[in-house]
């Protein structure tokens, strides 16, 4: 007597379930990279808040300090992207 035929999708699913030789996915960035990226976004946002400041247009905070803070945030983000993850 003929054996019942299984659909191809269940055959592939059972073969995939049996294979245990898969490697875990490795991410490009490490946890520290993401932490630095989040900090850099916060620093840039803080710099823009400093630029908004008060009604005084020519204050030192708006003209000097806030742009330096924004550039420091961008530099930190650039460093966070280029930093290599620690190898164990």
NULOBA-452783 format. One record per residue: residue in three letters; residue number from 1; z, x, y of N, C-alpha, C in turn. Coordinates in steps of 0.02 Angstrom, whole numbers, plus 50000, padded with zeros to 5 digits. Layout:
{site 'ala', NUM, {Z, X, Y}, {Z, X, Y}, {Z, X, Y}} ...
END
This chain:
{site 'unk', 1, {50000, 50042, 49942}, {50000, 50000, 50000}, {50000, 50045, 50062}} {site 'unk', 2, {49968, 50023, 50115}, {49961, 50063, 50176}, {50027, 50062, 50216}} {site 'unk', 3, {50040, 50119, 50248}, {50100, 50124, 50290}, {50086, 50094, 50358}} {site 'unk', 4, {50137, 50065, 50390}, {50126, 50037, 50456}, {50114, 50093, 50507}} {site 'unk', 5, {50071, 50081, 50554}, {50052, 50131, 50605}, {50095, 50120, 50667}} {site 'unk', 6, {50126, 50175, 50691}, {50166, 50172, 50752}, {50121, 50181, 50812}} {site 'unk', 7, {50137, 50148, 50867}, {50098, 50159, 50928}, {50107, 50231, 50952}} {site 'unk', 8, {50057, 50258, 50986}, {50057, 50327, 51008}, {50114, 50342, 51056}} {site 'unk', 9, {50133, 50293, 51097}, {50186, 50305, 51146}, {50253, 50318, 51113}} {site 'unk', 10, {50269, 50284, 51058}, {50333, 50296, 51025}, {50331, 50361, 50987}} {site 'unk', 11, {50274, 50382, 50963}, {50268, 50446, 50928}, {50281, 50503, 50977}} {site 'unk', 12, {50251, 50498, 51037}, {50261, 50550, 51087}, {50334, 50551, 51111}} {site 'unk', 13, {50365, 50493, 51117}, {50434, 50489, 51140}, {50481, 50521, 51090}} {site 'unk', 14, {50470, 50509, 51025}, {50514, 50539, 50975}, {50503, 50614, 50970}} {site 'unk', 15, {50442, 50636, 50980}, {50429, 50709, 50980}, {50461, 50742, 51040}} {site 'unk', 16, {50459, 50709, 51097}, {50490, 50737, 51157}, {50566, 50738, 51150}} {site 'unk', 17, {50594, 50689, 51117}, {50667, 50687, 51108}, {50690, 50742, 51060}} {site 'unk', 18, {50647, 50760, 51012}, {50666, 50811, 50964}, {50663, 50881, 50993}} {site 'unk', 19, {50621, 50892, 51043}, {50613, 50960, 51069}, {50674, 50977, 51111}} {site 'unk', 20, {50707, 51032, 51094}, {50766, 51055, 51131}, {50753, 51121, 51165}} {site 'unk', 21, {50693, 51146, 51164}, {50677, 51210, 51193}, {50660, 51208, 51266}} {site 'unk', 22, {50679, 51155, 51301}, {50663, 51151, 51372}, {50713, 51191, 51412}} {site 'unk', 23, {50688, 51222, 51466}, {50731, 51261, 51510}, {50753, 51218, 51568}} {site 'unk', 24, {50813, 51232, 51594}, {50836, 51193, 51652}, {50793, 51210, 51713}} {site 'unk', 25, {50785, 51161, 51757}, {50744, 51171, 51817}, {50781, 51216, 51865}} {site 'unk', 26, {50746, 51266, 51892}, {50776, 51311, 51941}, {50750, 51293, 52010}} {site 'unk', 27, {50796, 51282, 52056}, {50778, 51263, 52123}, {50762, 51325, 52163}} {site 'unk', 28, {50723, 51316, 52216}, {50704, 51372, 52259}, {50764, 51396, 52299}} {site 'unk', 29, {50803, 51348, 52325}, {50860, 51365, 52367}, {50924, 51358, 52328}} {site 'unk', 30, {50974, 51396, 52349}, {51040, 51395, 52319}, {51083, 51347, 52361}} {site 'unk', 31, {51144, 51335, 52338}, {51190, 51291, 52375}, {51205, 51320, 52444}} {site 'unk', 32, {51211, 51386, 52449}, {51226, 51417, 52513}, {51167, 51409, 52562}} {site 'unk', 33, {51105, 51410, 52536}, {51047, 51400, 52579}, {51049, 51330, 52611}} {site 'unk', 34, {51063, 51280, 52570}, {51067, 51212, 52597}, {51124, 51205, 52647}} {site 'unk', 35, {51180, 51237, 52633}, {51236, 51234, 52679}, {51217, 51265, 52747}} {site 'unk', 36, {51183, 51323, 52745}, {51162, 51355, 52807}, {51111, 51313, 52844}} {site 'unk', 37, {51066, 51280, 52808}, {51017, 51237, 52840}, {51050, 51179, 52876}} {site 'unk', 38, {51100, 51149, 52844}, {51136, 51093, 52876}, {51174, 51117, 52937}} {site 'unk', 39, {51205, 51175, 52933}, {51241, 51203, 52990}, {51192, 51218, 53047}} {site 'unk', 40, {51133, 51244, 53030}, {51084, 51260, 53083}, {51060, 51197, 53118}} {site 'unk', 41, {51050, 51143, 53081}, {51030, 51080, 53112}, {51085, 51055, 53159}} {site 'unk', 42, {51148, 51063, 53138}, {51204, 51042, 53180}, {51208, 51084, 53244}} {site 'unk', 43, {51195, 51150, 53238}, {51197, 51194, 53296}, {51141, 51176, 53345}} {site 'unk', 44, {51082, 51162, 53320}, {51026, 51142, 53364}, {51042, 51076, 53398}} {site 'unk', 45, {51070, 51029, 53362}, {51088, 50964, 53391}, {51142, 50973, 53445}} {site 'unk', 46, {51190, 51018, 53432}, {51242, 51032, 53481}, {51212, 51063, 53544}} {site 'unk', 47, {51163, 51107, 53535}, {51129, 51136, 53593}, {51093, 51084, 53635}} {site 'unk', 48, {51062, 51035, 53603}, {51029, 50983, 53641}, {51079, 50937, 53676}} {site 'unk', 49, {51137, 50927, 53645}, {51190, 50889, 53679}, {51214, 50926, 53740}} {site 'unk', 50, {51220, 50993, 53734}, {51239, 51033, 53793}, {51186, 51028, 53848}} {site 'unk', 51, {51123, 51025, 53829}, {51070, 51019, 53879}, {51074, 50952, 53915}} {site 'unk', 52, {51094, 50900, 53880}, {51100, 50834, 53912}, {51154, 50835, 53965}} {site 'unk', 53, {51212, 50863, 53948}, {51266, 50876, 53994}, {51279, 50825, 54048}} {site 'unk', 54, {51297, 50851, 54106}, {51314, 50808, 54163}, {51254, 50800, 54209}} {site 'unk', 55, {51266, 50773, 54268}, {51211, 50760, 54315}, {51190, 50823, 54353}} {site 'unk', 56, {51230, 50875, 54350}, {51213, 50937, 54385}, {51153, 50971, 54350}} {site 'unk', 57, {51097, 50974, 54384}, {51035, 51000, 54353}, {51038, 51075, 54342}} {site 'unk', 58, {51064, 51112, 54390}, {51062, 51185, 54387}, {51127, 51215, 54362}} {site 'unk', 59, {51162, 51182, 54318}, {51225, 51211, 54292}, {51209, 51266, 54242}} {site 'unk', 60, {51254, 51313, 54235}, {51245, 51369, 54189}, {51241, 51345, 54117}} {site 'unk', 61, {51277, 51292, 54102}, {51277, 51266, 54034}, {51207, 51241, 54014}} {site 'unk', 62, {51174, 51206, 54060}, {51108, 51179, 54044}, {51054, 51232, 54044}} {site 'unk', 63, {51058, 51280, 54088}, {51003, 51328, 54096}, {51011, 51389, 54050}} {site 'unk', 64, {51072, 51411, 54037}, {51081, 51474, 54000}, {51111, 51462, 53931}} {site 'unk', 65, {51168, 51430, 53928}, {51206, 51426, 53866}, {51172, 51381, 53815}} {site 'unk', 66, {51149, 51322, 53835}, {51118, 51275, 53788}, {51055, 51303, 53756}} {site 'unk', 67, {51009, 51334, 53793}, {50950, 51363, 53760}, {50968, 51419, 53711}} {site 'unk', 68, {51019, 51458, 53727}, {51041, 51511, 53682}, {51069, 51480, 53618}} {site 'unk', 69, {51107, 51426, 53624}, {51134, 51392, 53565}, {51078, 51364, 53522}} {site 'unk', 70, {51028, 51334, 53553}, {50971, 51306, 53516}, {50933, 51361, 53480}} {site 'unk', 71, {50920, 51416, 53514}, {50884, 51473, 53482}, {50926, 51503, 53426}} {site 'unk', 72, {50992, 51505, 53435}, {51035, 51530, 53380}, {51031, 51483, 53320}} {site 'unk', 73, {51028, 51419, 53332}, {51021, 51371, 53277}, {50955, 51380, 53240}} {site 'unk', 74, {50900, 51390, 53278}, {50835, 51402, 53246}, {50836, 51468, 53207}} {site 'unk', 75, {50868, 51519, 53234}, {50872, 51583, 53199}, {50913, 51576, 53134}} {site 'unk', 76, {50966, 51537, 53137}, {51007, 51525, 53077}, {50966, 51487, 53025}} {site 'unk', 77, {50927, 51439, 53046}, {50884, 51402, 52999}, {50831, 51447, 52968}} {site 'unk', 78, {50802, 51491, 53008}, {50753, 51540, 52983}, {50785, 51586, 52931}} {site 'unk', 79, {50846, 51608, 52946}, {50882, 51651, 52898}, {50898, 51612, 52834}} {site 'unk', 80, {50917, 51549, 52841}, {50935, 51509, 52782}, {50875, 51499, 52737}} {site 'unk', 81, {50815, 51494, 52765}, {50755, 51485, 52725}, {50737, 51551, 52689}} {site 'unk', 82, {50744, 51607, 52723}, {50723, 51671, 52695}, {50775, 51703, 52650}} {site 'unk', 83, {50838, 51680, 52653}, {50891, 51710, 52612}, {50878, 51697, 52538}} {site 'unk', 84, {50881, 51751, 52499}, {50871, 51744, 52427}, {50935, 51719, 52394}} {site 'unk', 85, {50928, 51675, 52345}, {50988, 51651, 52310}, {51020, 51707, 52269}} {site 'unk', 86, {51085, 51703, 52262}, {51122, 51753, 52224}, {51104, 51746, 52150}} {site 'unk', 87, {51092, 51802, 52117}, {51077, 51801, 52045}, {51140, 51818, 52007}} {site 'unk', 88, {51151, 51782, 51953}, {51211, 51793, 51912}, {51197, 51842, 51857}} 
END
